[in-house]
Structures are given as structure tokens and as C-alpha cells.
Amino acid sequence: MKPIRIVVVGGGFAAVQFAKTLRRKLPASESEILLFNGENHLVFHPLLADVAGASINADAAAAPLRQMLPGVDCRTERVQRIDLRSSEIEFDDGAGALSRMHYDHVVIACGAESNLGIIPGMTDHAFGFKVMRDAFDLRQHIVHQMEHAEAATDSERRRRHLSFIIVGAGFSGVELAGEINELVRSSSRFYRSFRREDVVVTVVHSQAQILPEVAPTLREFARKKMEKAGITILLNSRAVAATHDGVELDNGRMLKGGTIACTIGTAPSAMVQALDVPKERGRIRTTADMRIEGQANAWAIGDCAYIVNAFDNKPSPTTAQFAERQGRQAALNLVRVLNGAPTRPFRFKALGQLCSIGGYQAVAELFGMRASGFLAWFLWRGVYLFKLPTWSRRIKVALDWFWDLLFPRDLSFLNTDATRYLNHAYFRAGDFIHRQGEVARVFSVIEEGEVEILQASEETTEPKIIAVLGKGDFFGEGALLGSRPHETTVRARTPVRLRQVGSALFSETAAVFPAFRELLDNAVIRRSGDLWRRLSLGRSILDREPLASLIEPLPTEMLRESSTVADAIRVLGETPSGELLILDEEQRLWGTLDRSDLFQIVARIALTPTNEQEVLIQEKLGEFFQGNPLSVALNDSTAVAFATMLARGITWLPVVQSGDDPRLIGTVRGERIANCVAQKIARMDANSARATS
Ligand SMILES: Cc1cc2nc3c(=O)[nH]c(=O)nc-3n(C[C@H](O)[C@H](O)[C@H](O)COP(=O)(O)OP(=O)(O)OC[C@H]3O[C@@H](n4cnc5c(N)ncnc54)[C@H](O)[C@@H]3O)c2cc1C
């Protein structure tokens, strides 16, 4: 008889326990068990904080699946899709092609993913805390911060490097805060320029209490101990944004810090999202025996599943304790199904909770008994040592912990080249992105929002706004190409999201792509400070000329956000300037359109099959390009408007009421500004000629 095939998707607590139990119960001659997990190891999440805090090495918290699961075929391909109708999985075969595989039973145990996107800027500036890479990178970063603090020449910068912010005070947030606090404070004795009192560790928590899952007395104990160890806990405080400088809270306060670790926010994986099955808050709903509702041969367990516990009729919490039990009981149920026996509902009485809070202290609730302090900490270590999946891991972790008791924590770090990165950055309105005179480190492209370029000169100590840049514009190229400090300051005018490229990667790209280099060189020439120096007379005229005097009224024909391509073709044909403004429903500026934009849209439509073209001509403009155009505000100087046009290589700009009020006032044209300067210079020449004659 052909062996039945059971495919397990995932390799965490639930999947491993499932595969282990099933392998024990089913002879290998009758069943083939395949386990697909993105990594070739199980991550022991409860010890991730210890990895981040350098009290154990990363490999001690990762157990190789292949060695843990003899008799199970462990694969590292990622499953892309599950076709429940045809009982097939689709996975990336590692060589760029998709392979399909039939199964008799599938078990989905792919956990959940961290979702930092719930708070603006978190993805760009915070460390997640879910996978081994997060903990490892965080540890590297913390040690790096201490090195930076040692080298910092001003106290403000040193404080930034020594300030650590942890978002969320559930189990992982509390354990992480304890570990970071311990690592940095205990290591301060190896540095000369800071002391343990200079270290600032802050936990931000949106609720009135930390550790909501444990008893109030233990919670209170944990809070007091943590505060005594120097950790600041901000309760009832919600993080609303993260930037390069720190975390903004819902009360408007800006918490400054060079390290942000976010322990909140999870989301189902893309594969689970794509599954067309009943779900509860993104988790797969199962029947009592853990089969997916409406499916006879598909099961879901662990964090990705919504399983009601028959013990208390409540949904199972997303913990390793529950995931393991679900794995074991689901395997036994599958064996019952294969034997034609009735299945049993998932039933489990939680054993308790353990949480380490740093400084050899913990809180514990086990089998109804409560403990706190050193004893609880000892218990915590003992339980997790015992829970580690293999003897080799147990011995490794025990040795690391023993080492940690006798010797200081390891402060070595692998120096990765900080000039080769490509990442995102988020800034709030008013934040400085870089300042004049600073060393150039990155090239930035604006993905969203606007920035203003400021320059201080010998005449003016206060830097003046000299131009505005918007979506698609870039900056930083002049200083990087010329290997000189920044000649201007760049400040966010609205909330801004940037794509940033490290200096070495930027230089290599510029050297390899001649077209990119040419684009940059042209921008450098257009934006050069020399231009203003050479045109200093024009500049002083424009600085004095109110923008209002040059604004042209709004055209009579304007497009709406809902206008179609056909509308645009018609209206543009009747507009001599060839430039159109597009308004949103509230009469605010939504976009601009000129002949070359329209030509690109028409060219795209021309490339589609003939029978689709008529439909596309009637599509809204918004389907073809995004709004949010660059504009200047009424209170900007004419010099700013002119420099903005020069910097972007454009000939006109919309003018809005102010930075906060995007109501349209009119437009301003480069030609009119140039005329104004020419007339004023001619008048000045005539006056001086009259004076000399
Ligand atoms: C920092 C931290 C500390 C924690 N501490 C505790 C604790 O002290 N006690 C406790 O009980 N719980 C703790 N938890 C919660 C616990 O870790 C989770 O509840 C548990 O890991 C869930 O197990 P799982 O098997 O459902 O998923 P996971 O353990 O997350 O495993 C899922 C696996 O599936 C893989 N995968 C995902 N999609 C695919 C795909 N398409 N193809 C192939 N593989 C895929 C992933 O790579 C991952 O390896 C902690 C969690 C974190 C993040």
C-alpha cells in the first residue's frame, strides 16, 4: 500500500510537537511526514531576550530540526500557497520555480509574523522581536551603541546612544527591557566616558499595568523591581510614531533614544491571508478537534489558529505552551481519523507563567503557586532549560548561563559595513534630516512628503529656506560626490518617508550607471550653492519680492481626482499652457498634469490589447499616477519658489495657502519670476545711470 503523505507547514513549537508525536505513533512504512519550514531550525522564542542581552549565544536558542526529528523529511522551502480543493501545496523550489505536491493531510502551523507597520516609522527605525535575526541584530546594535557613546564628543549624542526604548510591556517587552538594562549597565565599567547612571531604558506600555497576564501582586513586584533597577516604565502611553530620534507618544511627548525595540504587533503570514477559510482576527478558525472549519484533511495549530480550549471554552492564547499541546493533541487526533476512531476536542489546563525581569529576578505562577525574586528566577531558568528540545541545547544554554554568572557579558561585535545599506527612514514634520556642515553618509530619495532645504550664509546666521523638494526628488548627492560636508540643512516640512542608500553603495551605483551619474551631475549643477552666489543680485531681489505679487489666478479649467483620461485629453487640448491642476473632493490640490505626463499615460494605454484600450481611456487618472504634488506656500519667498523649480528642473508650481492648509491659491511660473528679476535689474541700471549722469 502506498504510504499516506502528511505535510506540515511551519517548524515552530506546534509543528515540531506534531511531527514528533505523529512519527512515534505511525510506522514509517505507512506514512511519509514532510515538514516545510523557512529556516532549518526551531527558534526557542522564550530565550530571544537572552540572545539580545548577550547572556547566551544565538545558536543556543536555535535547535536544528533535522536532528530533532529523525524519520521526518525536513525541508527549507517556503510554502507559497495551499490549494485545499485539490489537496496540493505550492512551494518555492529554491531555483526560482514553483513546485506542487499532493498531500493526504496538511497541518498549517506557520505562526504569526511581526507587523511593525501598525505605527508610522516603526518598520524603518525599530527592531522587531520575533525571529532570531531580530535578537541577533539588536545585540550587535546595542554593543555598537556603547562604542558610539564612548566616542561621542557631546553629551547630547552620548545620551542618545545610551537611551533604549522598548515598546510593549507584555512578557517579551519586560524580559527584553530587563536584559538590555542588565547588559548595558553591567558593561559600563569597561567604558571610560559613561557610567551606569547614564543609561536610560524606557518601556512604553499602552495599558495601566505591565504583564496583564499575571496576578496583580506579581505584576506590582515586577514593576517595582524593574524601576529599582533603573528602568522607566511609562504606563497608559501609546507610541504613535518612530523616527531616527526616538518615539513620539500619544500625549505629544518625544522620547529620545538611539535604539527602539518594538515587541507589539503581529499579523498572519501572507500564505494564511490568502487562504479562503473562516478566520477570526486573521487566525484560522478550527473545529474542536483542530481541523479547519469545513475541511476533512486540513488542520491548523499554534499561533496561526483560532482554537477554542474545551477546558474553559475560551480561545487558546498564543503561547508556546499551548502551541506544543495543540501539536501533540492534533497528531493524536489525526491518528484517530486514520484508524476510523472519533476525535477529541482540544483541552488543556495552562501550567502557569514565568517571566524574567533582569538582574537575577523573575516572577512565576506555576500550578497555582506564586513566586517572585531570585527563587522565581532560578525556577525560570530551570524550567526553560528543561523545556529546550535537545540535550545538546540544554548543555549549551546551561554553560552559557553558568559563564554569565562568573564572567562579564561578551561585548564583541561583528562590524558590518555601515556604508552599504539600503533602508527606509521616517521623519516627522519639523525633524532635521541632516544639518549643514555634517559629514555626508547617505543619499536619500523622497518616497512621501516634502522637505525644505535651508542654508545659513555669512550675512544671515539664521538658516533660510532656499527650496522645497517633494516625492521622487532626492538629496545628499552633492556632498557624497564631492566628498565634502553638507552645504545645506534638510528639514521635513511634512511627515516624510525616505529611501536611503549608504555612501559606499551610492558611489558604486553612480560609477556603474552612467545615466544615473549624469542625472546626479545635472542636479548638482542646478542646485549648486554657487549658482546663488553667481546670481546674488537676483537672489536678493527674489528674497524681497513677495510671492503673492507673482501668483497667477487659478485657471478656469481644472480636473478632478475622479476625472478620466478622456477628460484630461480634452481639457489639455484646450489649455494653451499645457499644464493642468487636479483637485480632490474638498477642492484641495491633488495633482498636476502636463503634456509629457499625459503622453506617458497614453503610451501605457497604447501598449495594452486593443479591446482594453477604450476601457482604460475611461479610467480615472488616479489609476495611472499618484497625487500629492510638490507645491509652495503663500508665505514662502519667491526665491524659494524659483530655487525649487531649478532644483527639480520644472517651470511652474502650484501655490497653496500654507504648509498645513493645502487649499489652492494659484500658480507661479519661472518665466514670470525671471521677468520680474530682469525688470528690476533694468530699473536699477537705469537709476544708477541717471545718478552718474
Ligand atoms: C520574544 C518572544 C518571547 C516569547 N516568550 C514566550 C514564553 O516565555 N512562553 C510562551 O509560552 N510563549 C512565548 N512566546 C510565544 C511563542 O513563542 C509562540 O506562541 C509560539 O512560538 C507559537 O508557536 P507556532 O508553532 O505556532 O509558531 P512559531 O514558533 O512562530 O513557528 C512558525 C514557523 O513557521 C515558519 N513559516 C511561516 N510561514 C511559512 C511558510 N509559508 N512556509 C514554511 N515555513 C513557514 C516560520 O518561519 C516559523 O519557523 C514568545 C514569543 C516571542 C516572539
The ligand as a Tripos MOL2 file, in Angstrom:
@<TRIPOS>MOLECULE
LIG
   53    58     1     0     0
SMALL
NO_CHARGES

@<TRIPOS>ATOM
      1 C1         10.1740   37.1630   22.0310 C.3       1 LIG1
      2 C2          9.1260   36.1370   22.3370 C.ar      1 LIG1
      3 C3          9.1130   35.5290   23.5990 C.ar      1 LIG1
      4 C4          8.1390   34.5680   23.8970 C.ar      1 LIG1
      5 N1          8.1470   34.0010   25.1260 N.ar      1 LIG1
      6 C5          7.2460   33.0240   25.4120 C.ar      1 LIG1
      7 C6          7.2680   32.3710   26.6710 C.ar      1 LIG1
      8 O1          8.0820   32.6790   27.5290 O.2       1 LIG1
      9 N2          6.3550   31.3920   26.8940 N.ar      1 LIG1
     10 C7          5.4410   31.0120   25.9520 C.ar      1 LIG1
     11 O2          4.6430   30.0890   26.1990 O.2       1 LIG1
     12 N3          5.3710   31.6390   24.7480 N.ar      1 LIG1
     13 C8          6.2590   32.6260   24.4500 C.ar      1 LIG1
     14 N4          6.2090   33.2650   23.2310 N.ar      1 LIG1
     15 C9          5.1590   32.9080   22.2590 C.3       1 LIG1
     16 C10         5.5630   31.6420   21.4990 C.3       1 LIG1
     17 O3          6.8700   31.7420   21.0270 O.3       1 LIG1
     18 C11         4.6060   31.4020   20.3360 C.3       1 LIG1
     19 O4          3.3130   31.3210   20.8450 O.3       1 LIG1
     20 C12         4.9920   30.0960   19.6440 C.3       1 LIG1
     21 O5          6.2400   30.2200   19.0260 O.3       1 LIG1
     22 C13         3.9440   29.7050   18.6080 C.3       1 LIG1
     23 O6          4.3610   28.5270   18.0020 O.3       1 LIG1
     24 P1          3.9770   28.1990   16.4780 P.3       1 LIG1
     25 O7          4.5000   26.8340   16.2220 O.co2     1 LIG1
     26 O8          2.5410   28.4540   16.2640 O.co2     1 LIG1
     27 O9          4.7430   29.2790   15.6020 O.3       1 LIG1
     28 P2          6.2750   29.6520   15.5070 P.3       1 LIG1
     29 O10         7.0470   29.1590   16.6570 O.co2     1 LIG1
     30 O11         6.2870   31.1160   15.2520 O.co2     1 LIG1
     31 O12         6.7820   28.8850   14.2130 O.3       1 LIG1
     32 C14         6.2540   29.1080   12.9270 C.3       1 LIG1
     33 C15         7.2820   28.6880   11.9060 C.3       1 LIG1
     34 O13         6.6730   28.5970   10.6330 O.3       1 LIG1
     35 C16         7.5560   29.0960    9.6500 C.3       1 LIG1
     36 N5          6.7790   29.5120    8.4840 N.ar      1 LIG1
     37 C17         5.8940   30.5630    8.4080 C.ar      1 LIG1
     38 N6          5.3470   30.6090    7.1720 N.ar      1 LIG1
     39 C18         5.8940   29.5840    6.4730 C.ar      1 LIG1
     40 C19         5.7380   29.1180    5.1430 C.ar      1 LIG1
     41 N7          4.8880   29.7230    4.3080 N.pl3     1 LIG1
     42 N8          6.4500   28.0510    4.7260 N.ar      1 LIG1
     43 C20         7.3220   27.4340    5.5740 C.ar      1 LIG1
     44 N9          7.5020   27.8410    6.8600 N.ar      1 LIG1
     45 C21         6.8030   28.8850    7.2970 C.ar      1 LIG1
     46 C22         8.2560   30.2410   10.3550 C.3       1 LIG1
     47 O14         9.4880   30.5280    9.7130 O.3       1 LIG1
     48 C23         8.4320   29.6660   11.7630 C.3       1 LIG1
     49 O15         9.6560   28.9860   11.8570 O.3       1 LIG1
     50 C24         7.1590   34.2270   22.9150 C.ar      1 LIG1
     51 C25         7.1900   34.8360   21.6530 C.ar      1 LIG1
     52 C26         8.1650   35.7710   21.3550 C.ar      1 LIG1
     53 C27         8.1790   36.4050   19.9970 C.3       1 LIG1
@<TRIPOS>BOND
     1     1     2 1
     2     2     3 ar
     3     2    52 ar
     4     3     4 ar
     5     4     5 ar
     6     4    50 ar
     7     5     6 ar
     8     6     7 ar
     9     6    13 1
    10     7     8 2
    11     7     9 ar
    12     9    10 ar
    13    10    11 2
    14    10    12 ar
    15    12    13 ar
    16    13    14 ar
    17    14    15 1
    18    14    50 ar
    19    15    16 1
    20    16    17 1
    21    16    18 1
    22    18    19 1
    23    18    20 1
    24    20    21 1
    25    20    22 1
    26    22    23 1
    27    23    24 1
    28    24    25 2
    29    24    26 1
    30    24    27 1
    31    27    28 1
    32    28    29 2
    33    28    30 1
    34    28    31 1
    35    31    32 1
    36    32    33 1
    37    33    34 1
    38    33    48 1
    39    34    35 1
    40    35    36 1
    41    35    46 1
    42    36    37 ar
    43    36    45 ar
    44    37    38 ar
    45    38    39 ar
    46    39    40 ar
    47    39    45 ar
    48    40    41 1
    49    40    42 ar
    50    42    43 ar
    51    43    44 ar
    52    44    45 ar
    53    46    47 1
    54    46    48 1
    55    48    49 1
    56    50    51 ar
    57    51    52 ar
    58    52    53 1
@<TRIPOS>SUBSTRUCTURE
     1 LIG1         1 GROUP 0 **** ****
